[in-house]
Amino acid sequence: MSTLLHDLDSHAALVAAVPPQTLSADGPLAAVELPDADGPAFAVLMVGTAAIGTSLTVAVEESDGGGSWAAVPGGSIAGSLSAGLVSAVTFCPSKRYLRCNLTFTGPGPEATLGVLLGRQRKVV
């Protein structure tokens, strides 16, 4: 499947998996779903500010019903954070629900960030 993306809003289903906020604690965030989408997905990490020396791993996880979660192969973003950083990854989820599991490292890690998940809208 391929898409020539002229109009992101009409061709992609988007959801804020991590709404913009200041975070410093590890752990999973709320589950989201993209019921009107299929095919490969993408995650975009956007950093506003970050404490010096803060590193982060964002692992996208998937679940059929929210009971058990597993990491999506290829669905992680990792590295040192800096103000204004934007990083993206593509992956192929196979289950209905997605969530981001964050792991911070560094001395006093903290960052203001958001993660956007998206997929191509279903073609009817």
MMTF fields as JSON, N, C-alpha, C and O atoms, coordinates in Angstrom:
{
  "mmtfVersion": "1.0.0",
  "mmtfProducer": "UNKNOWN",
  "numBonds": 495,
  "numAtoms": 496,
  "numGroups": 124,
  "numChains": 1,
  "numModels": 1,
  "chainsPerModel": [1],
  "groupsPerChain": [124],
  "chainIdList": ["A"],
  "bondAtomList": [4, 2, 8, 6, 12, 10, 16, 14, 20, 18, 24, 22, 28, 26, 32, 30, 36, 34, 40, 38, 44, 42, 48, 46, 52, 50, 56, 54, 60, 58, 64, 62, 68, 66, 72, 70, 76, 74, 80, 78, 84, 82, 88, 86, 92, 90, 96, 94, 100, 98, 104, 102, 108, 106, 112, 110, 116, 114, 120, 118, 124, 122, 128, 126, 132, 130, 136, 134, 140, 138, 144, 142, 148, 146, 152, 150, 156, 154, 160, 158, 164, 162, 168, 166, 172, 170, 176, 174, 180, 178, 184, 182, 188, 186, 192, 190, 196, 194, 200, 198, 204, 202, 208, 206, 212, 210, 216, 214, 220, 218, 224, 222, 228, 226, 232, 230, 236, 234, 240, 238, 244, 242, 248, 246, 252, 250, 256, 254, 260, 258, 264, 262, 268, 266, 272, 270, 276, 274, 280, 278, 284, 282, 288, 286, 292, 290, 296, 294, 300, 298, 304, 302, 308, 306, 312, 310, 316, 314, 320, 318, 324, 322, 328, 326, 332, 330, 336, 334, 340, 338, 344, 342, 348, 346, 352, 350, 356, 354, 360, 358, 364, 362, 368, 366, 372, 370, 376, 374, 380, 378, 384, 382, 388, 386, 392, 390, 396, 394, 400, 398, 404, 402, 408, 406, 412, 410, 416, 414, 420, 418, 424, 422, 428, 426, 432, 430, 436, 434, 440, 438, 444, 442, 448, 446, 452, 450, 456, 454, 460, 458, 464, 462, 468, 466, 472, 470, 476, 474, 480, 478, 484, 482, 488, 486, 492, 490],
  "bondOrderList": [1, 1, 1, 1, 1, 1, 1, 1, 1, 1, 1, 1, 1, 1, 1, 1, 1, 1, 1, 1, 1, 1, 1, 1, 1, 1, 1, 1, 1, 1, 1, 1, 1, 1, 1, 1, 1, 1, 1, 1, 1, 1, 1, 1, 1, 1, 1, 1, 1, 1, 1, 1, 1, 1, 1, 1, 1, 1, 1, 1, 1, 1, 1, 1, 1, 1, 1, 1, 1, 1, 1, 1, 1, 1, 1, 1, 1, 1, 1, 1, 1, 1, 1, 1, 1, 1, 1, 1, 1, 1, 1, 1, 1, 1, 1, 1, 1, 1, 1, 1, 1, 1, 1, 1, 1, 1, 1, 1, 1, 1, 1, 1, 1, 1, 1, 1, 1, 1, 1, 1, 1, 1, 1],
  "groupList": [{"groupName": "MET", "atomNameList": ["N", "CA", "C", "O"], "elementList": ["N", "C", "C", "O"], "formalChargeList": [0, 0, 0, 0], "bondAtomList": [1, 0, 2, 1, 3, 2], "bondOrderList": [1, 1, 2], "singleLetterCode": "M", "chemCompType": "L-PEPTIDE LINKING"}, {"groupName": "SER", "atomNameList": ["N", "CA", "C", "O"], "elementList": ["N", "C", "C", "O"], "formalChargeList": [0, 0, 0, 0], "bondAtomList": [1, 0, 2, 1, 3, 2], "bondOrderList": [1, 1, 2], "singleLetterCode": "S", "chemCompType": "L-PEPTIDE LINKING"}, {"groupName": "THR", "atomNameList": ["N", "CA", "C", "O"], "elementList": ["N", "C", "C", "O"], "formalChargeList": [0, 0, 0, 0], "bondAtomList": [1, 0, 2, 1, 3, 2], "bondOrderList": [1, 1, 2], "singleLetterCode": "T", "chemCompType": "L-PEPTIDE LINKING"}, {"groupName": "LEU", "atomNameList": ["N", "CA", "C", "O"], "elementList": ["N", "C", "C", "O"], "formalChargeList": [0, 0, 0, 0], "bondAtomList": [1, 0, 2, 1, 3, 2], "bondOrderList": [1, 1, 2], "singleLetterCode": "L", "chemCompType": "L-PEPTIDE LINKING"}, {"groupName": "HIS", "atomNameList": ["N", "CA", "C", "O"], "elementList": ["N", "C", "C", "O"], "formalChargeList": [0, 0, 0, 0], "bondAtomList": [1, 0, 2, 1, 3, 2], "bondOrderList": [1, 1, 2], "singleLetterCode": "H", "chemCompType": "L-PEPTIDE LINKING"}, {"groupName": "ASP", "atomNameList": ["N", "CA", "C", "O"], "elementList": ["N", "C", "C", "O"], "formalChargeList": [0, 0, 0, 0], "bondAtomList": [1, 0, 2, 1, 3, 2], "bondOrderList": [1, 1, 2], "singleLetterCode": "D", "chemCompType": "L-PEPTIDE LINKING"}, {"groupName": "ALA", "atomNameList": ["N", "CA", "C", "O"], "elementList": ["N", "C", "C", "O"], "formalChargeList": [0, 0, 0, 0], "bondAtomList": [1, 0, 2, 1, 3, 2], "bondOrderList": [1, 1, 2], "singleLetterCode": "A", "chemCompType": "L-PEPTIDE LINKING"}, {"groupName": "VAL", "atomNameList": ["N", "CA", "C", "O"], "elementList": ["N", "C", "C", "O"], "formalChargeList": [0, 0, 0, 0], "bondAtomList": [1, 0, 2, 1, 3, 2], "bondOrderList": [1, 1, 2], "singleLetterCode": "V", "chemCompType": "L-PEPTIDE LINKING"}, {"groupName": "PRO", "atomNameList": ["N", "CA", "C", "O"], "elementList": ["N", "C", "C", "O"], "formalChargeList": [0, 0, 0, 0], "bondAtomList": [1, 0, 2, 1, 3, 2], "bondOrderList": [1, 1, 2], "singleLetterCode": "P", "chemCompType": "L-PEPTIDE LINKING"}, {"groupName": "GLN", "atomNameList": ["N", "CA", "C", "O"], "elementList": ["N", "C", "C", "O"], "formalChargeList": [0, 0, 0, 0], "bondAtomList": [1, 0, 2, 1, 3, 2], "bondOrderList": [1, 1, 2], "singleLetterCode": "Q", "chemCompType": "L-PEPTIDE LINKING"}, {"groupName": "GLY", "atomNameList": ["N", "CA", "C", "O"], "elementList": ["N", "C", "C", "O"], "formalChargeList": [0, 0, 0, 0], "bondAtomList": [1, 0, 2, 1, 3, 2], "bondOrderList": [1, 1, 2], "singleLetterCode": "G", "chemCompType": "PEPTIDE LINKING"}, {"groupName": "GLU", "atomNameList": ["N", "CA", "C", "O"], "elementList": ["N", "C", "C", "O"], "formalChargeList": [0, 0, 0, 0], "bondAtomList": [1, 0, 2, 1, 3, 2], "bondOrderList": [1, 1, 2], "singleLetterCode": "E", "chemCompType": "L-PEPTIDE LINKING"}, {"groupName": "PHE", "atomNameList": ["N", "CA", "C", "O"], "elementList": ["N", "C", "C", "O"], "formalChargeList": [0, 0, 0, 0], "bondAtomList": [1, 0, 2, 1, 3, 2], "bondOrderList": [1, 1, 2], "singleLetterCode": "F", "chemCompType": "L-PEPTIDE LINKING"}, {"groupName": "ILE", "atomNameList": ["N", "CA", "C", "O"], "elementList": ["N", "C", "C", "O"], "formalChargeList": [0, 0, 0, 0], "bondAtomList": [1, 0, 2, 1, 3, 2], "bondOrderList": [1, 1, 2], "singleLetterCode": "I", "chemCompType": "L-PEPTIDE LINKING"}, {"groupName": "TRP", "atomNameList": ["N", "CA", "C", "O"], "elementList": ["N", "C", "C", "O"], "formalChargeList": [0, 0, 0, 0], "bondAtomList": [1, 0, 2, 1, 3, 2], "bondOrderList": [1, 1, 2], "singleLetterCode": "W", "chemCompType": "L-PEPTIDE LINKING"}, {"groupName": "CYS", "atomNameList": ["N", "CA", "C", "O"], "elementList": ["N", "C", "C", "O"], "formalChargeList": [0, 0, 0, 0], "bondAtomList": [1, 0, 2, 1, 3, 2], "bondOrderList": [1, 1, 2], "singleLetterCode": "C", "chemCompType": "L-PEPTIDE LINKING"}, {"groupName": "LYS", "atomNameList": ["N", "CA", "C", "O"], "elementList": ["N", "C", "C", "O"], "formalChargeList": [0, 0, 0, 0], "bondAtomList": [1, 0, 2, 1, 3, 2], "bondOrderList": [1, 1, 2], "singleLetterCode": "K", "chemCompType": "L-PEPTIDE LINKING"}, {"groupName": "ARG", "atomNameList": ["N", "CA", "C", "O"], "elementList": ["N", "C", "C", "O"], "formalChargeList": [0, 0, 0, 0], "bondAtomList": [1, 0, 2, 1, 3, 2], "bondOrderList": [1, 1, 2], "singleLetterCode": "R", "chemCompType": "L-PEPTIDE LINKING"}, {"groupName": "TYR", "atomNameList": ["N", "CA", "C", "O"], "elementList": ["N", "C", "C", "O"], "formalChargeList": [0, 0, 0, 0], "bondAtomList": [1, 0, 2, 1, 3, 2], "bondOrderList": [1, 1, 2], "singleLetterCode": "Y", "chemCompType": "L-PEPTIDE LINKING"}, {"groupName": "ASN", "atomNameList": ["N", "CA", "C", "O"], "elementList": ["N", "C", "C", "O"], "formalChargeList": [0, 0, 0, 0], "bondAtomList": [1, 0, 2, 1, 3, 2], "bondOrderList": [1, 1, 2], "singleLetterCode": "N", "chemCompType": "L-PEPTIDE LINKING"}],
  "groupTypeList": [0, 1, 2, 3, 3, 4, 5, 3, 5, 1, 4, 6, 6, 3, 7, 6, 6, 7, 8, 8, 9, 2, 3, 1, 6, 5, 10, 8, 3, 6, 6, 7, 11, 3, 8, 5, 6, 5, 10, 8, 6, 12, 6, 7, 3, 0, 7, 10, 2, 6, 6, 13, 10, 2, 1, 3, 2, 7, 6, 7, 11, 11, 1, 5, 10, 10, 10, 1, 14, 6, 6, 7, 8, 10, 10, 1, 13, 6, 10, 1, 3, 1, 6, 10, 3, 7, 1, 6, 7, 2, 12, 15, 8, 1, 16, 17, 18, 3, 17, 15, 19, 3, 2, 12, 2, 10, 8, 10, 8, 11, 6, 2, 3, 10, 7, 3, 3, 10, 17, 9, 17, 16, 7, 7],
  "groupIdList": [1, 2, 3, 4, 5, 6, 7, 8, 9, 10, 11, 12, 13, 14, 15, 16, 17, 18, 19, 20, 21, 22, 23, 24, 25, 26, 27, 28, 29, 30, 31, 32, 33, 34, 35, 36, 37, 38, 39, 40, 41, 42, 43, 44, 45, 46, 47, 48, 49, 50, 51, 52, 53, 54, 55, 56, 57, 58, 59, 60, 61, 62, 63, 64, 65, 66, 67, 68, 69, 70, 71, 72, 73, 74, 75, 76, 77, 78, 79, 80, 81, 82, 83, 84, 85, 86, 87, 88, 89, 90, 91, 92, 93, 94, 95, 96, 97, 98, 99, 100, 101, 102, 103, 104, 105, 106, 107, 108, 109, 110, 111, 112, 113, 114, 115, 116, 117, 118, 119, 120, 121, 122, 123, 124],
  "secStructList": [7, 7, 7, 7, 7, 1, 7, 2, 2, 2, 2, 3, 3, 3, 3, 3, 3, 3, 3, 3, 3, 3, 3, 7, 7, 7, 3, 3, 7, 7, 7, 3, 3, 7, 6, 6, 3, 3, 3, 3, 3, 3, 3, 3, 3, 3, 3, 3, 3, 3, 7, 6, 6, 7, 3, 3, 3, 3, 3, 3, 3, 3, 3, 1, 1, 1, 1, 1, 7, 3, 3, 3, 3, 3, 3, 3, 3, 3, 3, 3, 7, 7, 6, 6, 7, 3, 3, 3, 3, 3, 3, 7, 7, 7, 1, 1, 3, 3, 3, 3, 3, 3, 3, 3, 3, 1, 1, 1, 7, 7, 3, 3, 3, 3, 3, 3, 3, 3, 3, 3, 3, 7, 7, 7],
  "xCoordList": [0.846, 0.0, 0.899, 1.889, 0.569, 1.313, 0.327, -0.798, 0.78, -0.063, 0.774, 1.87, 0.255, 0.844, 0.11, -1.069, 0.782, 0.143, 0.083, 1.032, -1.037, -1.237, -1.894, -1.602, -2.767, -3.532, -3.494, -4.274, -2.602, -2.396, -3.692, -3.961, -4.493, -5.718, -6.713, -7.386, -6.821, -7.8, -7.226, -7.995, -5.902, -5.291, -4.739, -4.478, -4.555, -3.96, -4.863, -5.496, -4.906, -5.58, -4.488, -3.48, -4.68, -3.67, -4.232, -5.416, -3.371, -3.782, -2.572, -1.448, -2.822, -1.762, -1.628, -2.392, -0.658, -0.433, 0.147, -0.129, 0.949, 1.465, 1.172, 1.923, 0.089, -0.194, 0.959, 1.591, 1.245, 2.361, 2.261, 1.259, 3.33, 3.374, 4.803, 5.663, 5.055, 6.362, 6.344, 5.477, 7.315, 7.383, 8.779, 9.773, 8.83, 10.121, 10.074, 11.11, 8.896, 8.735, 8.591, 7.979, 9.171, 9.037, 7.624, 6.882, 7.276, 6.026, 5.198, 5.458, 4.182, 3.287, 2.249, 1.865, 1.814, 0.748, -0.539, -0.555, -1.593, -2.91, -2.908, -2.174, -3.735, -3.888, -4.698, -5.59, -4.37, -5.102, -5.392, -4.811, -6.291, -6.55, -6.791, -7.168, -6.565, -6.803, -7.736, -7.299, -9.026, -9.958, -10.228, -10.627, -10.02, -10.291, -9.03, -8.969, -8.011, -6.733, -6.213, -6.625, -5.291, -4.627, -3.258, -2.868, -2.539, -1.214, -0.158, -0.397, 1.018, 2.111, 1.712, 0.842, 2.366, 2.103, 3.392, 4.474, 3.26, 4.444, 4.253, 3.131, 5.371, 5.39, 6.332, 7.416, 5.912, 6.733, 6.9, 5.919, 8.145, 8.484, 8.866, 9.716, 8.237, 8.538, 8.919, 8.142, 10.121, 10.617, 10.606, 11.127, 9.999, 10.036, 11.293, 12.124, 11.44, 12.628, 13.043, 12.243, 14.312, 14.818, 15.932, 16.762, 15.944, 17.029, 18.324, 18.308, 19.428, 20.724, 21.017, 20.861, 21.44, 21.792, 20.632, 20.808, 19.44, 18.271, 18.246, 18.373, 18.081, 17.875, 16.524, 16.025, 15.94, 14.605, 14.492, 15.013, 13.799, 13.368, 11.851, 11.223, 11.265, 9.816, 9.575, 9.938, 8.966, 8.648, 7.146, 6.354, 6.754, 5.341, 4.971, 5.632, 3.91, 3.428, 2.032, 1.322, 1.634, 0.322, -0.384, 0.247, -1.735, -2.552, -3.865, -4.373, -4.407, -5.727, -6.849, -7.805, -6.732, -7.819, -7.39, -8.233, -6.116, -5.646, -5.17, -4.714, -5.266, -4.846, -3.35, -2.71, -2.787, -1.341, -0.774, -1.393, 0.424, 1.06, 2.394, 3.087, 2.754, 4.035, 4.586, 3.831, 5.893, 6.536, 6.311, 6.373, 6.053, 5.897, 7.304, 8.066, 7.661, 8.984, 9.234, 8.406, 10.368, 10.732, 10.049, 10.259, 9.24, 8.458, 9.05, 8.338, 10.344, 10.913, 11.811, 12.451, 11.833, 12.693, 13.547, 13.016, 14.856, 15.74, 16.86, 17.315, 17.299, 18.436, 18.411, 17.498, 19.438, 19.548, 18.566, 18.346, 17.98, 16.996, 17.629, 18.533, 17.139, 17.527, 16.312, 15.406, 16.302, 15.183, 14.988, 15.944, 13.742, 13.407, 13.616, 13.397, 14.033, 14.261, 12.957, 11.935, 12.999, 11.895, 12.487, 13.458, 11.899, 12.39, 11.19, 10.146, 11.336, 10.221, 10.679, 11.853, 9.721, 9.976, 8.715, 7.602, 8.886, 7.742, 7.777, 8.845, 6.6, 6.47, 5.146, 4.296, 4.967, 3.752, 3.048, 3.356, 2.118, 1.388, 0.413, -0.039, 0.095, -0.838, -2.035, -2.894, -2.093, -3.173, -3.932, -3.482, -5.067, -5.99, -5.507, -5.616, -4.974, -4.622, -3.118, -2.331, -2.728, -1.332, -1.134, -2.057, 0.066, 0.433, 1.936, 2.663, 2.391, 3.814, 4.294, 3.684, 5.387, 6.014, 7.328, 8.209, 7.462, 8.617, 9.621, 9.241, 10.905, 11.98, 13.0, 13.663, 13.124, 14.059, 15.358, 15.349, 16.473, 17.754, 18.452, 18.136, 19.399, 20.171, 20.008, 19.14, 20.846, 20.762, 19.587, 19.623, 18.568, 17.384, 16.686, 16.438, 16.355, 15.759, 14.376, 13.551, 14.148, 12.849, 12.793, 13.795, 11.612, 11.446, 9.994, 9.078, 9.803, 8.486, 8.419, 9.21, 7.462, 7.429, 6.025, 5.111, 5.879, 4.641, 4.975, 6.006, 4.088, 4.273, 2.974, 1.896, 3.096, 1.98, 2.082, 3.144, 0.977, 0.915, -0.017, -1.006, 0.294, -0.553, -0.463, 0.506, -1.512, -1.594, -2.415, -3.145, -2.291, -3.111, -4.562, -4.862, -5.469, -6.891, -7.273, -6.702, -8.232, -8.708, -9.289, -9.994, -8.98, -9.515, -10.715, -10.601, -11.883, -13.118, -13.439, -14.447],
  "yCoordList": [-1.161, 0.0, 1.234, 1.278, 2.216, 3.465, 4.623, 4.496, 5.734, 6.915, 8.13, 8.31, 8.962, 10.252, 11.214, 11.496, 11.712, 12.457, 13.944, 14.685, 14.371, 15.777, 16.512, 17.684, 15.843, 16.464, 15.551, 14.603, 15.826, 14.967, 14.715, 13.582, 15.745, 15.607, 14.634, 13.906, 14.604, 13.706, 12.322, 11.391, 12.158, 10.875, 10.112, 8.913, 10.779, 10.112, 10.228, 11.258, 9.147, 9.161, 9.438, 8.733, 10.451, 10.887, 10.889, 11.158, 10.587, 10.637, 11.025, 10.597, 11.839, 12.213, 11.104, 11.056, 10.209, 9.115, 9.647, 9.112, 10.699, 11.424, 12.894, 13.559, 13.408, 14.831, 15.666, 15.252, 16.82, 17.633, 17.905, 18.423, 17.541, 17.708, 17.536, 17.048, 17.938, 17.742, 16.411, 16.161, 15.558, 14.214, 13.938, 14.481, 13.084, 12.652, 11.211, 10.65, 10.604, 9.257, 8.233, 8.5, 7.054, 5.946, 5.385, 5.6, 4.667, 3.923, 4.132, 5.024, 3.284, 3.378, 4.485, 4.814, 5.04, 6.03, 5.38, 4.191, 6.144, 5.617, 5.001, 5.433, 3.998, 3.331, 4.204, 4.944, 4.102, 4.801, 3.787, 2.703, 4.154, 3.314, 4.184, 5.35, 3.593, 4.259, 3.367, 2.717, 3.326, 2.368, 2.611, 1.688, 3.815, 4.128, 4.085, 4.696, 3.347, 3.333, 1.912, 1.014, 1.719, 0.429, 0.642, 1.764, -0.463, -0.391, 0.051, 0.073, 0.406, 0.85, 2.085, 2.861, 2.237, 3.377, 4.156, 3.706, 5.338, 6.121, 6.774, 7.031, 7.034, 7.766, 8.939, 8.801, 10.101, 11.298, 11.829, 12.171, 11.897, 12.469, 13.92, 14.227, 14.821, 16.251, 16.724, 16.572, 17.302, 17.75, 19.268, 19.933, 19.816, 21.263, 21.643, 22.39, 21.136, 21.373, 20.051, 19.122, 19.984, 18.773, 19.156, 20.011, 18.514, 18.719, 18.19, 17.203, 18.836, 18.43, 16.986, 16.615, 16.184, 14.796, 13.823, 12.641, 14.305, 13.419, 12.606, 13.148, 11.302, 10.408, 9.738, 9.608, 9.316, 8.732, 7.611, 7.701, 6.555, 5.526, 5.515, 5.357, 5.684, 5.587, 4.275, 4.139, 3.316, 2.034, 1.978, 2.072, 1.825, 1.67, 0.217, -0.703, 0.023, -1.305, -1.496, -0.524, -2.764, -3.06, -4.137, -4.932, -4.142, -5.104, -5.297, -4.379, -6.517, -6.779, -6.149, -5.618, -6.209, -5.712, -4.954, -4.615, -4.679, -3.92, -4.761, -4.217, -6.105, -6.966, -7.185, -6.934, -7.652, -7.866, -7.027, -6.866, -6.497, -5.598, -6.173, -6.829, -5.928, -6.346, -5.22, -4.496, -5.083, -4.062, -4.362, -5.517, -3.329, -3.476, -3.484, -2.542, -4.512, -4.54, -3.279, -2.892, -2.661, -1.452, -0.192, 0.878, -0.288, 0.858, 1.557, 1.84, 1.841, 2.578, 3.703, 3.622, 4.75, 5.911, 6.038, 6.035, 6.15, 6.245, 7.236, 7.381, 7.923, 8.814, 9.948, 10.073, 10.768, 11.951, 13.004, 13.176, 13.707, 14.737, 16.121, 16.403, 16.97, 18.37, 19.189, 18.677, 20.445, 21.325, 21.391, 21.577, 21.237, 21.329, 20.058, 20.052, 18.988, 17.723, 17.161, 17.157, 16.688, 15.954, 14.675, 14.713, 13.542, 12.245, 11.381, 11.456, 10.561, 9.741, 8.327, 8.078, 7.401, 6.005, 5.426, 5.817, 4.501, 3.797, 2.341, 1.783, 1.739, 0.372, -0.197, 0.539, -1.51, -2.181, -2.873, -4.024, -2.196, -2.832, -3.873, -3.79, -4.862, -5.898, -6.023, -6.882, -5.181, -5.263, -3.936, -2.934, -3.934, -2.802, -1.594, -0.456, -1.846, -0.748, -0.514, -1.457, 0.748, 1.145, 2.034, 2.723, 2.011, 2.936, 3.147, 2.363, 4.22, 4.523, 4.219, 4.648, 3.478, 3.182, 3.963, 3.738, 4.875, 5.769, 5.275, 4.824, 5.361, 5.047, 6.18, 6.379, 6.924, 8.041, 7.593, 6.714, 8.194, 8.006, 9.355, 10.29, 9.431, 10.658, 11.211, 10.767, 12.189, 12.807, 13.784, 14.835, 13.454, 14.32, 14.467, 15.589, 13.343, 13.446, 14.081, 13.777, 14.972, 15.629, 16.246, 16.753, 16.199, 16.787, 17.168, 16.525, 18.212, 18.589, 18.033, 18.405, 17.135, 16.44, 15.975, 16.041, 15.511, 14.903, 13.847, 13.923, 12.846, 11.801, 11.682, 11.492, 11.794, 11.676, 10.334, 9.976, 9.584, 8.336, 8.539, 9.265, 7.903, 8.036, 6.826, 6.067, 6.675, 5.626, 6.159, 7.139, 5.512, 5.883, 5.542, 4.477, 6.453, 6.158, 4.999, 4.828, 4.208, 3.101, 3.626, 4.634, 2.929, 3.288, 2.405, 1.179, 3.025, 2.264, 2.117, 1.504],
  "zCoordList": [0.0, 0.0, 0.0, 0.73, -0.795, -0.773, -0.822, -1.306, -0.315, -0.265, -0.606, -0.076, -1.492, -1.749, -0.833, -1.046, 0.165, 1.234, 0.9, 1.156, 0.328, 0.015, 1.171, 1.41, 1.877, 2.946, 4.162, 4.249, 5.093, 6.256, 7.011, 7.41, 7.212, 7.995, 7.377, 8.106, 6.063, 5.446, 5.133, 4.895, 5.126, 4.777, 5.971, 5.862, 7.11, 8.264, 9.484, 9.717, 10.255, 11.555, 12.587, 12.626, 13.412, 14.371, 15.786, 15.992, 16.763, 18.157, 19.009, 18.745, 20.031, 20.97, 22.001, 22.965, 21.804, 22.743, 24.05, 25.124, 23.95, 25.114, 24.856, 24.144, 25.427, 25.237, 25.796, 26.768, 25.215, 25.695, 27.194, 27.686, 27.904, 29.352, 29.84, 29.107, 31.083, 31.699, 32.436, 33.273, 32.111, 32.683, 33.231, 32.748, 34.249, 34.787, 35.278, 35.635, 35.302, 35.831, 34.708, 33.674, 34.939, 33.994, 34.043, 35.001, 32.996, 33.008, 31.772, 30.965, 31.636, 30.49, 30.682, 31.804, 29.57, 29.596, 29.094, 28.778, 29.023, 28.658, 27.259, 26.371, 27.091, 25.798, 24.845, 25.26, 23.574, 22.517, 21.412, 21.379, 20.517, 19.355, 18.134, 18.241, 16.985, 15.703, 14.894, 13.945, 15.26, 14.642, 13.163, 12.453, 12.694, 11.297, 10.442, 9.374, 10.93, 10.227, 10.097, 10.832, 9.141, 8.994, 8.37, 8.048, 8.209, 7.603, 8.592, 9.799, 8.078, 8.942, 9.752, 9.356, 10.877, 11.752, 11.96, 11.585, 12.567, 12.901, 14.261, 14.699, 14.912, 16.176, 16.002, 15.434, 16.497, 16.434, 17.855, 18.515, 18.321, 19.618, 19.405, 18.569, 20.164, 20.094, 21.488, 22.431, 21.626, 22.915, 22.964, 22.069, 24.03, 24.239, 24.989, 24.473, 26.207, 27.021, 27.656, 27.774, 28.062, 28.719, 29.675, 29.367, 30.845, 31.798, 31.188, 30.453, 31.486, 30.954, 31.361, 32.524, 30.399, 30.645, 30.617, 30.913, 30.263, 30.224, 28.931, 27.833, 29.089, 27.954, 28.13, 29.248, 27.027, 27.065, 26.045, 24.933, 26.449, 25.512, 25.515, 26.562, 24.332, 24.153, 23.418, 22.25, 24.095, 23.475, 23.223, 24.161, 21.967, 21.636, 21.903, 21.42, 22.678, 23.014, 22.446, 22.188, 22.25, 21.681, 22.49, 23.186, 22.377, 23.101, 22.355, 21.711, 22.456, 21.862, 22.668, 22.104, 23.989, 24.821, 26.054, 26.884, 26.203, 27.34, 28.503, 29.508, 28.39, 29.487, 29.527, 30.548, 28.425, 28.364, 27.226, 26.174, 27.469, 26.523, 26.073, 26.851, 24.819, 24.265, 23.398, 22.749, 23.394, 22.567, 21.089, 20.666, 20.315, 18.865, 18.249, 18.469, 17.49, 16.868, 16.032, 15.207, 16.257, 15.526, 16.015, 15.444, 17.055, 17.525, 18.729, 19.693, 18.691, 19.817, 19.334, 18.285, 20.137, 19.908, 21.157, 22.267, 20.999, 22.156, 21.875, 20.741, 22.944, 22.81, 23.807, 24.624, 23.716, 24.567, 24.098, 22.9, 25.053, 24.726, 24.74, 25.526, 23.858, 23.835, 23.412, 22.754, 23.789, 23.461, 21.95, 21.197, 21.518, 20.103, 19.307, 18.096, 19.95, 19.255, 18.705, 19.391, 17.469, 16.859, 16.293, 15.537, 16.663, 16.204, 15.838, 16.486, 14.799, 14.333, 14.036, 13.763, 14.095, 13.775, 13.134, 13.487, 12.198, 11.614, 12.076, 12.324, 12.188, 12.67, 12.187, 11.684, 12.34, 11.88, 13.045, 13.353, 13.689, 14.785, 14.25, 13.108, 15.098, 14.679, 15.618, 15.418, 16.628, 17.601, 17.658, 17.101, 18.322, 18.317, 19.127, 18.672, 20.328, 21.232, 21.256, 21.174, 21.37, 21.451, 22.674, 23.108, 23.218, 24.291, 24.23, 23.62, 24.874, 24.965, 26.368, 27.347, 26.468, 27.742, 27.783, 26.952, 28.742, 28.817, 29.849, 30.93, 29.511, 30.438, 30.386, 29.368, 31.489, 31.589, 32.246, 33.108, 31.84, 32.516, 32.605, 31.87, 33.515, 33.684, 35.08, 35.831, 35.437, 36.759, 36.822, 36.181, 37.573, 37.641, 36.31, 35.871, 35.64, 34.306, 34.341, 35.202, 33.38, 33.241, 31.856, 31.351, 31.241, 29.915, 29.686, 30.198, 28.918, 28.422, 27.005, 26.138, 26.786, 25.498, 25.157, 25.979, 23.945, 23.475, 22.442, 21.773, 22.313, 21.302, 20.505, 21.07, 19.205, 18.279, 17.576, 17.068, 17.545, 16.778, 15.598, 15.699, 14.483, 13.306, 12.397, 12.418, 11.596, 10.568, 9.412, 9.553, 8.277, 7.125, 7.41, 7.949, 7.044, 7.189, 6.287, 5.21, 6.723, 5.912, 4.614, 4.589, 3.548, 2.231, 1.988, 1.992, 1.773, 1.603, 0.145, -0.207]
}
